[in-house]
Amino acid sequence: MKFINSAVFLMAALIFSAVPAALAQESEPVVIDEVVAQVNEGVITLSRVRREMKEATESLVQKGKTPEAARAEVESRQGELIANIINEELILQKGKELGVDAESEINQRMLQIMKEQGIKTLEALKAEMAKAGINPDELREAWRKQIVRDAVLQREVDSKLYFGFRSNEIKAFYEKNKAKFTKPETVTLSEIFLSFAGRDEAQVLEKAKQLVAQLRGGADFAKLAIENSDRPNVKDTKGKLQTFKMAELNEVFTEQIKKTKTGGVTDPIRIDEGIEILRVDDRTAASQESVFDEDEVRRAMMGERVVPERKKYLATLRKDSYIKISESYRAIVAPALREDESNAEVKKPTE
C-alpha cells in the first residue's frame, strides 16, 4: 500500500521506538532514566538518546552500511546527535509559545491517506497500519514535530529573510545572476472540476467524457463550467484559473497539457478528489531571455542564506534558554553546539 512506504520512511527518520528497560539486581537501586540535558523546563533523557541512536543506525544499515560500521559511525557522532535533540526540543518549545497547532494538518494527512487507499474509517486505517507494524500514535507524533519545526522556522527565519531584502539588493542580485532567471515555459488554464464526493466515480468519469465531447464539438466552456463545475466560486471565475509555470505543475497535468493545442481541452484527468477537465487558453515557450520576477529573485537569495540564518536562529534560541548538560556528556556535546555560533554572539550556560 502506498502510505506504508512513506510512513515507514518517516518513522525511520523521526519516530522513537520503545527500548526495554534494563533490569537491576534486587540489591541495586533501580535507575528509571538518566538526564542527559535540561532544556528550560524540559529534559532530554538517555533513553531518548538511545532511541535516536538506534534509529540512526538502522537508517545507515538501510543505506548499505554493515551493522558494525553503522553503530561505530553513530557512536562517534553521539555529541552531534544530542546537540540536534537539544535544538529540536528548543524548536518544539518555541512552537508551543507561538501557539502552533499541528493537529488539523495531521488529521488532514490521515484523511488523505484514507482517500488514497480507499479506506473508509479511521479504525480500518489503524488496522492496516498495525499490519505493517506502524504505530499511529508514533506516526502522529513524528508529523507533529515536523509540522511544528517547519512552522517555527518559516515564521521566525524564512519569512523574515524573504521579506527582509531591500529593493537595491534584489536588483543587484538579479543583474549579477541574470542567467538564473531565464523565461520559463508557461500555460494559462481554465477548468471544469467534477467532485467524487458522495457520487459513483464511474458515473463522474462518464459525465466528464460527455462534457469533453461537447466542448470539442464547440460548446461554450464558460456556460458548461458554470452548470457543471463543483468549484464554489465558478459563477465568478467561469472556470478561469491563472498562468502556471509548466515545471511547477504535477506531471499528471503536464502529460495532458503537452498534447493539447492552445484553445483545446484535455481528456478527463483523474485526481484524488475527482476529475479535472482543462482548457489551454494560452501558452508561452521557454527561452534564454532573462526575465525579472521579484518573487523568484527573493527565493533565490533566500536559498543562498537560509541555512546559515537557521543556524544563527538556533544559536540565539540557545542563548536565550537555560541549558544544563550533564557532566558525563558535556565534553562531546558542547563542541557540536558551538559549531553554529560563529553566526551569532552566543554564550553557553556553564552549569
Disulfide bonds with the S-S distance in Angstrom:
none
